[in-house]
Amino acid sequence: MNWICVFFVLASVTPFAAAQSKAAVKQTDPACGPSHAKFLVKTQTGPHPVPMKPGTAVVYVIEEIRKPANQLLGGPTIRIGMDGHWMGAGHGNSYLFFPADAGEHHVCANWQSVLKRFSKLTSLNDFNAQPGHTYYFRARVVVTGAQGPITLDLEPTNADEAGRLISKYPYAASTAKR
């Protein structure tokens, strides 16, 4: 009889604990979009006009890959999220941009991969957008060697550094996979 009571108590607690665990994980990535979303990315060279909507800011995210010359790793696809929605993705050394309404925003960079080692690489940041302003972030992937760690960092950068990188890298036009 006591074992039956213990079983029912544990059975009722386990789903609650699992729900708490999932909620805690979701709260650590408030800027990212749904984990199942995937993007196709095509890079395009040449200038790209940035349409400004009145009352919004523009956010640039530049994806930069740093790896040893002998490293075979190709350019990863990095998904960029803001406030829980994917805004697009970059691939390799590239950049993308999107509008942001005035106010506080949370941004996310996440490696899109079927391999768990890479897909768990996520970096978060935040900013307070002001209408008419431009904000720049660099999503930097650093590969330190064949067996060394791979890191992904999303950090703000200044307009001069962003301009230098944007002039070197193609624009990343991304579409959600169906």
N, C-alpha and C positions, 0 to 999 in steps of 0.2 A: 504494500500500500504506500509506504513512504517513497519508494522508487518511482511510483506513478506520479506522485505529487511533484517530486524533483523534476521529472521529465516534463510535465506541463509548465512548471515555472521556467525552466530553461528554454523550452520551446517558445514561450511568450516573450522572453527577454532577448533572445537571439535576433529576431527580426528588428527589434528596436535598436539594438546595438549596431546592426548592419546599416540601418537607416542613418544613425548618427555618424557612422564612419563615412558613408557616401556624402552626407551633408558637409562634413568637415573637409573632405577632399574638394568638393565643389567650391567651398568658400575660399580655398587657397588660390584658385584660378578665376577670380570674378571677371577678369577681362577677356578670357578666352571664349571661343564659341564652342559648339558641340564637338565632341571628340570624333564622331563618325564622319564629319564633313571633310571632303578632300577637294583639292584644286588642281586644275590643269593650268600650266603657266607657259606663256609664249613671250619671249623677250623681243623688244623692238628698239632699234636704234633711231636716233634723230630727236629733235626737240618735241616736247609734248606740252601743249598749253594746259594750264591749270585753271579750270573754271572756278571762280570764286562766287559762292552764293552769298548774298547780303546777310550779314549777321552771323557768319560762320568763320572758322579758322581753317587752315589747310595743314594737314599732318603728312610729312614725308617719312617713310621708313626705308632705310638703305640697308640691304643685305650685303654683308661683306664676309668672304671666306678667307681665312688665313690657315695655310697648311704647308707642310714641307714639300719641296719640289718633287720628291719621289713618292708622295702619297697618291694613291689611285682613286681616292674618294672623289666622286663627281660633285657637282654643285647640288646641294640639298634644296628642297622646297621648304620654305619657312612660312607658316601661316601667321598672319597678323590679325589680332583681334582687338576690339575696343568695346568696353562695357558689355561683355558677354556675347558679342556678335563678331563673326569673322568679317574683316574688311577686304581681304584679298590675300595674296601670297606672292613671295618673290622666289626666284630660283637662281642659285649661284650668286655671283656679283651682279646685283640689279637693284632697282628701287621701285617703289609704288607710292601713291599718295591718295588721300581721301579727305573729305570734309569732316569737321567736328563742330558741333554746336557749342556755344559759349558755356563754360562751366567746367567742373571737375570731371576728368575722364581717367579710366584705367586701361592701359594697353598691355598686350601680350604678344610674345613671339614664341612659336611652338614648331618644332621640327615635324613635318609630315612624313611619316614612315610607317611601314608595316612591321619594322623591327622595333621591339620594345626599348632596346638600348638607346635608340635615337628618338623615338616618339615621346619619351618621357622628358626630353630636354625642353624646358620651358623657362622663359624669363619674363618678369613683370615690371612695369613702371607706371607712373601716373603723371599727369600734368593738368594745369588749369587753363583752359582755352579762353582766349579773348578774341572777339570778332575782329576780322581783318589781319590777324597775326598768323605767322607760319611757324610750325614746330617741326623739329628734325630729330629723328631717332636713328640709331645704328643698331641693327641686329647682327652681331658679330659671332661667327662660328670660328672657333680656334681648335685646330687639330695639332697636337703636340708631337705626334709620331705614330708609327704603325700600331703600337700597343698602348700608347699613352692616352690620357683622358681627352675627351672632346667636350668643349664647353659652348654654351650659347648664352650671350649676354645682350640685353636690350637696354641701351643707355641713350640719354639725350646727347646730341652733339650740336656744335654751333653752326651758323649759316655758312661760314667760310669753308669748314671741313666738309659739310654736306654738299656745297656747290662743287668742290673739287671731286668728290666721289660721284655725284650725279653726272658730271661732265665725262667721266670715264666709263660709267656703267650704263647698260640699256634699261629701258623702262620695262617693268614686268606687268603684262596684261594677263590677269587671271580670271578663270571662270570656274564656278563650282561644278564638280563632276556630278552626273545624275545617276 
